Amino acid sequence: MSRAPYPSELISCERQPTTEPFSIFNSDAKHSRTTSKRRRKGKPRRTGRASFPPDDYPIIVHSHLCWDWVWQRPQQFLSRLSRRHPIFFVETLGPDPSLAAPSARFEPTPDYPNVTRLRLQFPAWRWGHPDYVDRMRRRLVQEALLGPLAGQFEDAVQWFYDPMAVRAFAGHLGEIATVYDCMDEHAQFREAHPECAQREAELLARADVVFAGGRKLYEAKRQHNPNCHFYGCGVDVEHFGRALDAATLVPPEPKGFGKHVLGYFGVVDERIDYDLLAKLAEACPDWSIAVIGPVLKVDERALPRRANLHWLGKRPYTDLPAYAKAFDVCLMPFARNEATEYINPTKALEYMATGRNIVSTAVSDVVHNFGSVVKIANTRDEFIELCRQAVAEPDKTAIKLGLRMANENTWDLIVERLERHVREALEKKFQIPNARRQKSAKAQGLTQVFGGVEVAQSFRARKNGAANGKGRISRRSDSRLTAIIAGGKR
């Protein structure tokens, strides 16, 4: 099953909670239903054709990554969306051998008061039974929505990062629309569940809108959903621009590394070319190579050890600009394998915002999207030579282009565009008159209004599941889903 890193892999996910656990095994179902009715009575349901869908629709998120893990695409998008939308963020930790039964626990998000976070975890002995996991995932979340969160996430948009969650939740939470933000080719990752590709096909078939995090991902996913859009990396320019600020203090570790420091920050997993890092350290013994990030899905004991190769582990997102200030060159030493075939690394624009030269291996999306700024190496020897050139004579033109590219691709701008696509999907789904859609699009500066004719079900029919008796409308044919699954691994 898809899940966030196991506790032994991710210490930050194991801090002591500040709230009592909420579990179906100690909850009072009758009390939950009573509480739900009482809260709804005090807060009118937001229904009715004249005002539906609302601008502040709630969002229910299903993520394979923890909110407090590496700060990346899901958190960047959702922290910004939470300014206008209530967010219910559901994350699933890896199995715990010490658990006897599934658990659900609210976790704090003090910096984002409009984000409610629920962490699920399953006993190890049950993790290999996907039907059971689906059923209990759904039951735990529904208990929370009927109990402590009653009335807060009705008529929500379901937003998926985890394709394995589709059977547990899609069509079961009274959602008004389904969004799939595809940030990786999950089925090609090490330890991917055997059902991952098939479940993603199901999610693609029913999603109202799909966002792809890489160009190559977009080319693959748009074959299976016509409302698919490419939105790659974004960057918080102000945050990473602190690396250029004279007032930013370099942390003690890289200060003591020597004259030239080449650095990487990000997840340390099967996507890294470890032989390349070892060879780089051997070829340039007077340099220091700093690798910042949590180790995941690889044996930490097997990491190459050299006197000038420093594995610093995970550091807070807030501290990354200070570490980057110590770097002479930023590295993207990716292996060429299945896990990197579709990768569009977030760190590319983050590196650019620090005002540093960047050297990368020839990963497809890096070449296509950032080739005008990033130095691309096709071999390990070429990678080392490009690093030497960048240290000896920094390319100021590339740095300038990188800063401009970063400023043109902020997370704020991307999130505005994502919301437009979701709004279009909702307006079309609920038969907002075309003239109104065009007026709305013009007001938001849209260049395209999606046309076409679609037979829409009424809100009441959709809520009652009149089309298929299972609480959802079947919007796409079984033949289309079969065609996607038949396509196999992409």
C-alpha angles and dihedrals in degrees: 000000000000112000147152118269116296115256093253088056095046120039093177090066091059103063115133112272121239094212133060116260117262111214135167087229094064101029127104107232093196091052090048092054092047092049090048093054093046094051094046090051090058094046118050116230113252099235137126131096096252095064102021128143098035122218092234097051112163121246127218111201128200110197135179088202129071118246091231096047123090107337105240145128101328094047093042092054099039098044087059095042088053089069087073105016135050107243125209105192114196115191129177122212123208118271121287119214090206094061119096094188138011117284136204122195134176113232126200125252100183096171092052110045093177092059118088112193127201121186119202126194134177135206113259093238090061100041094089093061105082096183090055092046091050093049095047094042089056094045094050093049094044090051090054092048093049094042126031094007098041113155095003101096105032119137090017133167110241110222117195130201093154112065090190088068095062098095093046096052117009108108094002104088102055092254122179093211143358125231126189115197102192110199099163143016090255097185091063096056123105111267092017113162114255090237095051097100093046093048092049088053089055091049093049090050095055102033116113091207133010127201119197121204096208137037093239090047089051092052089052099043099043089066087068103037123034093204094064123133134189114233111160132177126343130189140210096230095185092053099047092036086073086084086073094049115104089214094061111103120221112232118251097251101064090038089070097044099089139252101317124038125185113193147194130186125187140072115331104218143116091311093072123092099226094179088057092054091049092049092048091052091049094046094051108033092166091062128076122224115205119196115191122188146073119290112238134176093354129089108257089208089062095057112117113260122211130155092246098039110091123193103198100175127216119344128185117272088236090062099049096092090054091053091045089055087067093053121099090188131016116223135213100182097174124170118233102242143113092283092058098039092098101024120136101179118221089208092069094077092035089057090048091054089056090061096239134133113253130212121193141170115250099275109166100240093042090054093046100041104030107021092117091062108023122071106235123210124195095189136032092247090052090049090055092047092050089051090052091051093048092051094045097043118009114215102239093183091057090047091052092048090048093053090051092048091050092052090051094052108049121156090239093060092047094049090053089056093046090054091052091056092049090048091051091050092050094047092049093045094052095042098247102182114268092238090057091048090052092048091049092047092049091050090053095046095248117168095202137036114199109238134187133099123277128179104232127198120227117258091249093051091048093049092049093046092235093162098060108359093242102096097268143076117246100227099174132045126258088235090063092051091048090052091053094049091046088057088073125196115355 
